[in-house]
Amino acid sequence: MFGRLKAFFQETRQELRHVNWPTRQEAARLTAFVIVLSILLALFLGAFDYLFSFMLKRFILKV
């Protein structure tokens, strides 16, 4: 059992050496891109939510 576990970790370590890791600049740039995209998407969805809520109150509920 311990031999199989040891082999698993050795193979895992070997596979991780083959991974093409991003540079620090690439990681920072992609992280910033994801954050900006998430904020823009939140604003877009928030605007539609506000618009639909307004329309629901105005035209359907007649408030």
PDB file of N, CA, C and O in Angstrom:
ATOM      1  N   MET A   1       0.826  -1.195   0.000  1.00  0.00           N
ATOM      2  CA  MET A   1       0.000   0.000   0.000  1.00  0.00           C
ATOM      3  C   MET A   1       0.870   1.259   0.000  1.00  0.00           C
ATOM      4  O   MET A   1       0.617   2.195  -0.758  1.00  0.00           O
ATOM      5  N   PHE A   2       1.902   1.274   0.860  1.00  0.00           N
ATOM      6  CA  PHE A   2       2.756   2.459   0.918  1.00  0.00           C
ATOM      7  C   PHE A   2       3.581   2.607  -0.360  1.00  0.00           C
ATOM      8  O   PHE A   2       3.917   3.724  -0.754  1.00  0.00           O
ATOM      9  N   GLY A   3       3.906   1.505  -1.001  1.00  0.00           N
ATOM     10  CA  GLY A   3       4.640   1.555  -2.266  1.00  0.00           C
ATOM     11  C   GLY A   3       3.810   2.209  -3.362  1.00  0.00           C
ATOM     12  O   GLY A   3       4.331   3.001  -4.148  1.00  0.00           O
ATOM     13  N   ARG A   4       2.530   1.886  -3.420  1.00  0.00           N
ATOM     14  CA  ARG A   4       1.637   2.496  -4.409  1.00  0.00           C
ATOM     15  C   ARG A   4       1.445   3.979  -4.133  1.00  0.00           C
ATOM     16  O   ARG A   4       1.381   4.789  -5.058  1.00  0.00           O
ATOM     17  N   LEU A   5       1.352   4.327  -2.856  1.00  0.00           N
ATOM     18  CA  LEU A   5       1.191   5.729  -2.484  1.00  0.00           C
ATOM     19  C   LEU A   5       2.451   6.518  -2.847  1.00  0.00           C
ATOM     20  O   LEU A   5       2.364   7.637  -3.354  1.00  0.00           O
ATOM     21  N   LYS A   6       3.605   5.938  -2.590  1.00  0.00           N
ATOM     22  CA  LYS A   6       4.871   6.587  -2.928  1.00  0.00           C
ATOM     23  C   LYS A   6       4.989   6.755  -4.443  1.00  0.00           C
ATOM     24  O   LYS A   6       5.419   7.808  -4.915  1.00  0.00           O
ATOM     25  N   ALA A   7       4.616   5.734  -5.205  1.00  0.00           N
ATOM     26  CA  ALA A   7       4.663   5.813  -6.664  1.00  0.00           C
ATOM     27  C   ALA A   7       3.706   6.888  -7.174  1.00  0.00           C
ATOM     28  O   ALA A   7       4.031   7.607  -8.119  1.00  0.00           O
ATOM     29  N   PHE A   8       2.542   7.001  -6.563  1.00  0.00           N
ATOM     30  CA  PHE A   8       1.579   8.025  -6.960  1.00  0.00           C
ATOM     31  C   PHE A   8       2.179   9.414  -6.811  1.00  0.00           C
ATOM     32  O   PHE A   8       2.089  10.232  -7.727  1.00  0.00           O
ATOM     33  N   PHE A   9       2.793   9.687  -5.660  1.00  0.00           N
ATOM     34  CA  PHE A   9       3.373  11.007  -5.434  1.00  0.00           C
ATOM     35  C   PHE A   9       4.571  11.265  -6.340  1.00  0.00           C
ATOM     36  O   PHE A   9       4.783  12.403  -6.758  1.00  0.00           O
ATOM     37  N   GLN A  10       5.338  10.266  -6.645  1.00  0.00           N
ATOM     38  CA  GLN A  10       6.469  10.434  -7.563  1.00  0.00           C
ATOM     39  C   GLN A  10       5.963  10.763  -8.972  1.00  0.00           C
ATOM     40  O   GLN A  10       6.500  11.647  -9.639  1.00  0.00           O
ATOM     41  N   GLU A  11       4.940  10.055  -9.412  1.00  0.00           N
ATOM     42  CA  GLU A  11       4.384  10.312 -10.740  1.00  0.00           C
ATOM     43  C   GLU A  11       3.721  11.686 -10.801  1.00  0.00           C
ATOM     44  O   GLU A  11       3.805  12.378 -11.816  1.00  0.00           O
ATOM     45  N   THR A  12       3.068  12.071  -9.722  1.00  0.00           N
ATOM     46  CA  THR A  12       2.446  13.384  -9.664  1.00  0.00           C
ATOM     47  C   THR A  12       3.498  14.473  -9.760  1.00  0.00           C
ATOM     48  O   THR A  12       3.330  15.445 -10.496  1.00  0.00           O
ATOM     49  N   ARG A  13       4.559  14.311  -9.032  1.00  0.00           N
ATOM     50  CA  ARG A  13       5.658  15.285  -9.061  1.00  0.00           C
ATOM     51  C   ARG A  13       6.282  15.357 -10.451  1.00  0.00           C
ATOM     52  O   ARG A  13       6.614  16.441 -10.932  1.00  0.00           O
ATOM     53  N   GLN A  14       6.439  14.229 -11.079  1.00  0.00           N
ATOM     54  CA  GLN A  14       7.008  14.179 -12.425  1.00  0.00           C
ATOM     55  C   GLN A  14       6.095  14.899 -13.430  1.00  0.00           C
ATOM     56  O   GLN A  14       6.577  15.622 -14.302  1.00  0.00           O
ATOM     57  N   GLU A  15       4.798  14.702 -13.305  1.00  0.00           N
ATOM     58  CA  GLU A  15       3.863  15.369 -14.214  1.00  0.00           C
ATOM     59  C   GLU A  15       3.848  16.883 -13.989  1.00  0.00           C
ATOM     60  O   GLU A  15       3.707  17.651 -14.940  1.00  0.00           O
ATOM     61  N   LEU A  16       3.993  17.307 -12.742  1.00  0.00           N
ATOM     62  CA  LEU A  16       3.996  18.739 -12.455  1.00  0.00           C
ATOM     63  C   LEU A  16       5.211  19.434 -13.051  1.00  0.00           C
ATOM     64  O   LEU A  16       5.167  20.638 -13.299  1.00  0.00           O
ATOM     65  N   ARG A  17       6.287  18.704 -13.283  1.00  0.00           N
ATOM     66  CA  ARG A  17       7.466  19.283 -13.932  1.00  0.00           C
ATOM     67  C   ARG A  17       7.188  19.582 -15.401  1.00  0.00           C
ATOM     68  O   ARG A  17       7.852  20.433 -15.992  1.00  0.00           O
ATOM     69  N   HIS A  18       6.220  18.897 -15.995  1.00  0.00           N
ATOM     70  CA  HIS A  18       5.898  19.100 -17.402  1.00  0.00           C
ATOM     71  C   HIS A  18       4.935  20.275 -17.623  1.00  0.00           C
ATOM     72  O   HIS A  18       4.706  20.684 -18.761  1.00  0.00           O
ATOM     73  N   VAL A  19       4.384  20.805 -16.554  1.00  0.00           N
ATOM     74  CA  VAL A  19       3.414  21.888 -16.655  1.00  0.00           C
ATOM     75  C   VAL A  19       4.133  23.164 -17.086  1.00  0.00           C
ATOM     76  O   VAL A  19       5.211  23.482 -16.585  1.00  0.00           O
ATOM     77  N   ASN A  20       3.521  23.890 -18.024  1.00  0.00           N
ATOM     78  CA  ASN A  20       4.066  25.158 -18.481  1.00  0.00           C
ATOM     79  C   ASN A  20       3.486  26.265 -17.592  1.00  0.00           C
ATOM     80  O   ASN A  20       2.419  26.802 -17.890  1.00  0.00           O
ATOM     81  N   TRP A  21       4.178  26.605 -16.511  1.00  0.00           N
ATOM     82  CA  TRP A  21       3.691  27.585 -15.556  1.00  0.00           C
ATOM     83  C   TRP A  21       3.838  28.989 -16.124  1.00  0.00           C
ATOM     84  O   TRP A  21       4.832  29.274 -16.792  1.00  0.00           O
ATOM     85  N   PRO A  22       2.865  29.883 -15.876  1.00  0.00           N
ATOM     86  CA  PRO A  22       2.979  31.260 -16.378  1.00  0.00           C
ATOM     87  C   PRO A  22       4.018  32.046 -15.572  1.00  0.00           C
ATOM     88  O   PRO A  22       4.314  31.721 -14.422  1.00  0.00           O
ATOM     89  N   THR A  23       4.563  33.091 -16.207  1.00  0.00           N
ATOM     90  CA  THR A  23       5.484  33.967 -15.492  1.00  0.00           C
ATOM     91  C   THR A  23       4.692  34.824 -14.510  1.00  0.00           C
ATOM     92  O   THR A  23       3.461  34.846 -14.542  1.00  0.00           O
ATOM     93  N   ARG A  24       5.402  35.520 -13.650  1.00  0.00           N
ATOM     94  CA  ARG A  24       4.741  36.381 -12.674  1.00  0.00           C
ATOM     95  C   ARG A  24       3.941  37.476 -13.382  1.00  0.00           C
ATOM     96  O   ARG A  24       2.827  37.802 -12.973  1.00  0.00           O
ATOM     97  N   GLN A  25       4.521  38.043 -14.452  1.00  0.00           N
ATOM     98  CA  GLN A  25       3.825  39.101 -15.194  1.00  0.00           C
ATOM     99  C   GLN A  25       2.573  38.558 -15.879  1.00  0.00           C
ATOM    100  O   GLN A  25       1.534  39.218 -15.872  1.00  0.00           O
ATOM    101  N   GLU A  26       2.656  37.380 -16.464  1.00  0.00           N
ATOM    102  CA  GLU A  26       1.485  36.776 -17.100  1.00  0.00           C
ATOM    103  C   GLU A  26       0.389  36.501 -16.082  1.00  0.00           C
ATOM    104  O   GLU A  26      -0.785  36.769 -16.336  1.00  0.00           O
ATOM    105  N   ALA A  27       0.772  35.970 -14.941  1.00  0.00           N
ATOM    106  CA  ALA A  27      -0.217  35.672 -13.898  1.00  0.00           C
ATOM    107  C   ALA A  27      -0.883  36.946 -13.394  1.00  0.00           C
ATOM    108  O   ALA A  27      -2.095  36.970 -13.182  1.00  0.00           O
ATOM    109  N   ALA A  28      -0.092  38.016 -13.200  1.00  0.00           N
ATOM    110  CA  ALA A  28      -0.654  39.285 -12.734  1.00  0.00           C
ATOM    111  C   ALA A  28      -1.579  39.879 -13.788  1.00  0.00           C
ATOM    112  O   ALA A  28      -2.651  40.383 -13.454  1.00  0.00           O
ATOM    113  N   ARG A  29      -1.177  39.827 -15.059  1.00  0.00           N
ATOM    114  CA  ARG A  29      -1.986  40.381 -16.144  1.00  0.00           C
ATOM    115  C   ARG A  29      -3.309  39.619 -16.283  1.00  0.00           C
ATOM    116  O   ARG A  29      -4.369  40.228 -16.422  1.00  0.00           O
ATOM    117  N   LEU A  30      -3.240  38.301 -16.245  1.00  0.00           N
ATOM    118  CA  LEU A  30      -4.455  37.499 -16.384  1.00  0.00           C
ATOM    119  C   LEU A  30      -5.375  37.649 -15.172  1.00  0.00           C
ATOM    120  O   LEU A  30      -6.598  37.635 -15.312  1.00  0.00           O
ATOM    121  N   THR A  31      -4.789  37.791 -13.991  1.00  0.00           N
ATOM    122  CA  THR A  31      -5.593  38.008 -12.789  1.00  0.00           C
ATOM    123  C   THR A  31      -6.323  39.341 -12.875  1.00  0.00           C
ATOM    124  O   THR A  31      -7.505  39.426 -12.543  1.00  0.00           O
ATOM    125  N   ALA A  32      -5.617  40.390 -13.322  1.00  0.00           N
ATOM    126  CA  ALA A  32      -6.247  41.700 -13.479  1.00  0.00           C
ATOM    127  C   ALA A  32      -7.361  41.633 -14.523  1.00  0.00           C
ATOM    128  O   ALA A  32      -8.415  42.245 -14.346  1.00  0.00           O
ATOM    129  N   PHE A  33      -7.135  40.901 -15.597  1.00  0.00           N
ATOM    130  CA  PHE A  33      -8.146  40.749 -16.639  1.00  0.00           C
ATOM    131  C   PHE A  33      -9.406  40.085 -16.083  1.00  0.00           C
ATOM    132  O   PHE A  33     -10.521  40.518 -16.375  1.00  0.00           O
ATOM    133  N   VAL A  34      -9.230  39.049 -15.293  1.00  0.00           N
ATOM    134  CA  VAL A  34     -10.375  38.342 -14.712  1.00  0.00           C
ATOM    135  C   VAL A  34     -11.137  39.244 -13.745  1.00  0.00           C
ATOM    136  O   VAL A  34     -12.367  39.229 -13.722  1.00  0.00           O
ATOM    137  N   ILE A  35     -10.419  40.020 -12.954  1.00  0.00           N
ATOM    138  CA  ILE A  35     -11.075  40.922 -11.999  1.00  0.00           C
ATOM    139  C   ILE A  35     -11.867  41.993 -12.739  1.00  0.00           C
ATOM    140  O   ILE A  35     -13.021  42.257 -12.401  1.00  0.00           O
ATOM    141  N   VAL A  36     -11.249  42.617 -13.756  1.00  0.00           N
ATOM    142  CA  VAL A  36     -11.943  43.658 -14.526  1.00  0.00           C
ATOM    143  C   VAL A  36     -13.157  43.069 -15.243  1.00  0.00           C
ATOM    144  O   VAL A  36     -14.234  43.665 -15.235  1.00  0.00           O
ATOM    145  N   LEU A  37     -12.987  41.917 -15.852  1.00  0.00           N
ATOM    146  CA  LEU A  37     -14.102  41.271 -16.549  1.00  0.00           C
ATOM    147  C   LEU A  37     -15.238  40.934 -15.582  1.00  0.00           C
ATOM    148  O   LEU A  37     -16.409  41.084 -15.930  1.00  0.00           O
ATOM    149  N   SER A  38     -14.907  40.485 -14.387  1.00  0.00           N
ATOM    150  CA  SER A  38     -15.930  40.165 -13.387  1.00  0.00           C
ATOM    151  C   SER A  38     -16.691  41.415 -12.962  1.00  0.00           C
ATOM    152  O   SER A  38     -17.910  41.376 -12.790  1.00  0.00           O
ATOM    153  N   ILE A  39     -15.972  42.522 -12.791  1.00  0.00           N
ATOM    154  CA  ILE A  39     -16.631  43.776 -12.407  1.00  0.00           C
ATOM    155  C   ILE A  39     -17.550  44.259 -13.523  1.00  0.00           C
ATOM    156  O   ILE A  39     -18.681  44.669 -13.266  1.00  0.00           O
ATOM    157  N   LEU A  40     -17.062  44.209 -14.767  1.00  0.00           N
ATOM    158  CA  LEU A  40     -17.895  44.642 -15.894  1.00  0.00           C
ATOM    159  C   LEU A  40     -19.141  43.766 -16.037  1.00  0.00           C
ATOM    160  O   LEU A  40     -20.231  44.274 -16.300  1.00  0.00           O
ATOM    161  N   LEU A  41     -18.982  42.476 -15.866  1.00  0.00           N
ATOM    162  CA  LEU A  41     -20.124  41.570 -15.957  1.00  0.00           C
ATOM    163  C   LEU A  41     -21.123  41.835 -14.823  1.00  0.00           C
ATOM    164  O   LEU A  41     -22.335  41.787 -15.032  1.00  0.00           O
ATOM    165  N   ALA A  42     -20.607  42.114 -13.631  1.00  0.00           N
ATOM    166  CA  ALA A  42     -21.495  42.423 -12.506  1.00  0.00           C
ATOM    167  C   ALA A  42     -22.278  43.707 -12.775  1.00  0.00           C
ATOM    168  O   ALA A  42     -23.471  43.778 -12.480  1.00  0.00           O
ATOM    169  N   LEU A  43     -21.615  44.720 -13.333  1.00  0.00           N
ATOM    170  CA  LEU A  43     -22.314  45.966 -13.666  1.00  0.00           C
ATOM    171  C   LEU A  43     -23.367  45.742 -14.748  1.00  0.00           C
ATOM    172  O   LEU A  43     -24.476  46.271 -14.664  1.00  0.00           O
ATOM    173  N   PHE A  44     -23.017  44.959 -15.760  1.00  0.00           N
ATOM    174  CA  PHE A  44     -23.955  44.647 -16.845  1.00  0.00           C
ATOM    175  C   PHE A  44     -25.183  43.929 -16.305  1.00  0.00           C
ATOM    176  O   PHE A  44     -26.313  44.313 -16.608  1.00  0.00           O
ATOM    177  N   LEU A  45     -24.968  42.895 -15.510  1.00  0.00           N
ATOM    178  CA  LEU A  45     -26.105  42.144 -14.956  1.00  0.00           C
ATOM    179  C   LEU A  45     -26.898  42.984 -13.962  1.00  0.00           C
ATOM    180  O   LEU A  45     -28.121  42.868 -13.888  1.00  0.00           O
ATOM    181  N   GLY A  46     -26.210  43.827 -13.200  1.00  0.00           N
ATOM    182  CA  GLY A  46     -26.892  44.710 -12.259  1.00  0.00           C
ATOM    183  C   GLY A  46     -27.785  45.705 -12.974  1.00  0.00           C
ATOM    184  O   GLY A  46     -28.889  46.001 -12.516  1.00  0.00           O
ATOM    185  N   ALA A  47     -27.304  46.226 -14.105  1.00  0.00           N
ATOM    186  CA  ALA A  47     -28.112  47.172 -14.885  1.00  0.00           C
ATOM    187  C   ALA A  47     -29.364  46.492 -15.431  1.00  0.00           C
ATOM    188  O   ALA A  47     -30.450  47.069 -15.380  1.00  0.00           O
ATOM    189  N   PHE A  48     -29.226  45.282 -15.947  1.00  0.00           N
ATOM    190  CA  PHE A  48     -30.404  44.560 -16.437  1.00  0.00           C
ATOM    191  C   PHE A  48     -31.358  44.217 -15.298  1.00  0.00           C
ATOM    192  O   PHE A  48     -32.576  44.273 -15.473  1.00  0.00           O
ATOM    193  N   ASP A  49     -30.826  43.868 -14.155  1.00  0.00           N
ATOM    194  CA  ASP A  49     -31.681  43.572 -13.006  1.00  0.00           C
ATOM    195  C   ASP A  49     -32.473  44.813 -12.605  1.00  0.00           C
ATOM    196  O   ASP A  49     -33.671  44.740 -12.332  1.00  0.00           O
ATOM    197  N   TYR A  50     -31.785  45.948 -12.572  1.00  0.00           N
ATOM    198  CA  TYR A  50     -32.466  47.195 -12.233  1.00  0.00           C
ATOM    199  C   TYR A  50     -33.534  47.527 -13.268  1.00  0.00           C
ATOM    200  O   TYR A  50     -34.648  47.912 -12.914  1.00  0.00           O
ATOM    201  N   LEU A  51     -33.195  47.379 -14.549  1.00  0.00           N
ATOM    202  CA  LEU A  51     -34.137  47.674 -15.616  1.00  0.00           C
ATOM    203  C   LEU A  51     -35.370  46.773 -15.544  1.00  0.00           C
ATOM    204  O   LEU A  51     -36.496  47.258 -15.656  1.00  0.00           O
ATOM    205  N   PHE A  52     -35.169  45.487 -15.361  1.00  0.00           N
ATOM    206  CA  PHE A  52     -36.299  44.561 -15.285  1.00  0.00           C
ATOM    207  C   PHE A  52     -37.133  44.794 -14.027  1.00  0.00           C
ATOM    208  O   PHE A  52     -38.358  44.679 -14.068  1.00  0.00           O
ATOM    209  N   SER A  53     -36.490  45.116 -12.927  1.00  0.00           N
ATOM    210  CA  SER A  53     -37.241  45.414 -11.706  1.00  0.00           C
ATOM    211  C   SER A  53     -38.085  46.666 -11.889  1.00  0.00           C
ATOM    212  O   SER A  53     -39.241  46.718 -11.470  1.00  0.00           O
ATOM    213  N   PHE A  54     -37.490  47.678 -12.523  1.00  0.00           N
ATOM    214  CA  PHE A  54     -38.220  48.917 -12.784  1.00  0.00           C
ATOM    215  C   PHE A  54     -39.424  48.656 -13.685  1.00  0.00           C
ATOM    216  O   PHE A  54     -40.527  49.126 -13.408  1.00  0.00           O
ATOM    217  N   MET A  55     -39.206  47.906 -14.761  1.00  0.00           N
ATOM    218  CA  MET A  55     -40.298  47.595 -15.684  1.00  0.00           C
ATOM    219  C   MET A  55     -41.381  46.778 -14.996  1.00  0.00           C
ATOM    220  O   MET A  55     -42.567  47.010 -15.230  1.00  0.00           O
ATOM    221  N   LEU A  56     -40.998  45.830 -14.156  1.00  0.00           N
ATOM    222  CA  LEU A  56     -41.980  45.020 -13.447  1.00  0.00           C
ATOM    223  C   LEU A  56     -42.829  45.887 -12.535  1.00  0.00           C
ATOM    224  O   LEU A  56     -44.053  45.756 -12.512  1.00  0.00           O
ATOM    225  N   LYS A  57     -42.186  46.775 -11.780  1.00  0.00           N
ATOM    226  CA  LYS A  57     -42.941  47.646 -10.878  1.00  0.00           C
ATOM    227  C   LYS A  57     -43.802  48.636 -11.655  1.00  0.00           C
ATOM    228  O   LYS A  57     -44.942  48.904 -11.274  1.00  0.00           O
ATOM    229  N   ARG A  58     -43.274  49.164 -12.712  1.00  0.00           N
ATOM    230  CA  ARG A  58     -43.957  50.222 -13.455  1.00  0.00           C
ATOM    231  C   ARG A  58     -45.129  49.720 -14.281  1.00  0.00           C
ATOM    232  O   ARG A  58     -46.213  50.301 -14.237  1.00  0.00           O
ATOM    233  N   PHE A  59     -44.923  48.643 -15.038  1.00  0.00           N
ATOM    234  CA  PHE A  59     -45.937  48.228 -16.004  1.00  0.00           C
ATOM    235  C   PHE A  59     -46.817  47.088 -15.530  1.00  0.00           C
ATOM    236  O   PHE A  59     -47.990  47.022 -15.899  1.00  0.00           O
ATOM    237  N   ILE A  60     -46.285  46.204 -14.733  1.00  0.00           N
ATOM    238  CA  ILE A  60     -47.077  45.037 -14.334  1.00  0.00           C
ATOM    239  C   ILE A  60     -47.755  45.267 -12.993  1.00  0.00           C
ATOM    240  O   ILE A  60     -48.941  44.975 -12.843  1.00  0.00           O
ATOM    241  N   LEU A  61     -47.017  45.788 -12.015  1.00  0.00           N
ATOM    242  CA  LEU A  61     -47.602  46.001 -10.697  1.00  0.00           C
ATOM    243  C   LEU A  61     -48.264  47.360 -10.574  1.00  0.00           C
ATOM    244  O   LEU A  61     -49.000  47.595  -9.616  1.00  0.00           O
ATOM    245  N   LYS A  62     -48.022  48.265 -11.518  1.00  0.00           N
ATOM    246  CA  LYS A  62     -48.625  49.610 -11.570  1.00  0.00           C
ATOM    247  C   LYS A  62     -48.387  50.382 -10.275  1.00  0.00           C
ATOM    248  O   LYS A  62     -49.306  50.977  -9.713  1.00  0.00           O
ATOM    249  N   VAL A  63     -47.139  50.362  -9.814  1.00  0.00           N
ATOM    250  CA  VAL A  63     -46.790  51.084  -8.583  1.00  0.00           C
ATOM    251  C   VAL A  63     -46.194  52.410  -8.938  1.00  0.00           C
ATOM    252  O   VAL A  63     -45.829  53.181  -8.051  1.00  0.00           O
TER     253      VAL A  63
END
